[in-house]
Amino acid sequence: MQELLIKRRAAAIAVPTNDKSVRDRLRRLGEPITLFGEQEMERRARLAQLMARLDIGGQLDKLLQAYEDDAAPKDEVDEEELQYPFFTEGPKELREARIEIAKFSIKRAAVRIQRAKRRRDDPDEDVEAETKWALKQAKGLALDCSNFGDDRPLTGCSFSRDGKILATCSLSGVTKLWEMPQVTNKIAVLKDHKERATDVVFSPVDDCLATASADRTAKLWKTDGTLLQTFEGHLERLARVAFHPSGKYLGTTSFDKTWRLWDINTGAELLLQEGHSRSVYGIAFQQDGALAASSGLDSLARVWDLRTGRSILVFQGHIKPVRAKF
């Protein structure tokens, strides 16, 4: 009968569920904190039986003292009891940037959809005929001009939004701006990188350009050669750089297995995006501005939602590194 009462009382009494708390309670009650071969559930059941016996036996003082010790504030919080978030909280600037990107992309998407609907409903629209015309024009392309860009091999080039300037970068670390269409007159020479330059790209909205380098930095320039910003933070050399369609943000890829998003006005790092198991090489932003695509030496290409930070699509199938610049 006594054993039945103990079992009923043990089932009703409150017992800690955390194994460390169970061990602490056993220690306070003067009992071994563990027995040979004892598992966590067995240890908890033993504590429940012990507490039930003390309660039935009228030894409440000892039991209450154990409760008071548990309830007393602790100067040190045990590391096992800390609750860590399953995500890394981003800065306030990232939240503001995501809101701004969402607003920007909604407007651009609406315009794109309206344009697509007009083309779909236009009886004179003939996509196949347009494609044939473009291919026919391409057959007539011929070399218009040529020039030596640098003493070392060139690693990237980009046209300004009005097509009047061509930028080239090379293994010498120097970026040169050439006047179009003859590519003979140099407008400016950009020298500030300490290692080879790996990419150059013009802004889609104003007269500035960005360069990436093996010195682990990206730089923002005016077309007259003035240095505006230096973006530092990557742990390995940079591969590619790309402007967001809004012109307010810059994306960089690196051999440190991350790509990052920067605010071009403040130079602040807004986002450090992981996800590739090897070096990240290429990056591009969707025309609406809502999505970004990255490619890496892990043979994968990923699509990211800039508004949430999630990877929404993974392209698998390549067996060798993907070095697409998009």
Secondary structure, DSSP 4 states (H G I P E B T S, - for coil): -HHHHHHHHHHHS----SHHHHHHHHHHTT--S--TT--HHHHHHHHHHHHHHHHHTT-HHHHHHHHHHHHS--SS--GGG----SSPPPPHHHHHHHHHHHHHHHHHHHHHHHHHHHHHH-TT--HHHHHHHHHHHHHT----------SS-EEEEEE-TTSSEEEEEETTS-EEEEETTTT-SEEEEE---SS-EEEEEE-SSSSEEEEEETTSEEEEEETTS-EEEEEE--SS-EEEEEE-TTSSEEEEEETTS-EEEEETTT--EEEEE---SS-EEEEEE-TTSSEEEEEETTS-EEEEETTTTEEEEEE---SS------
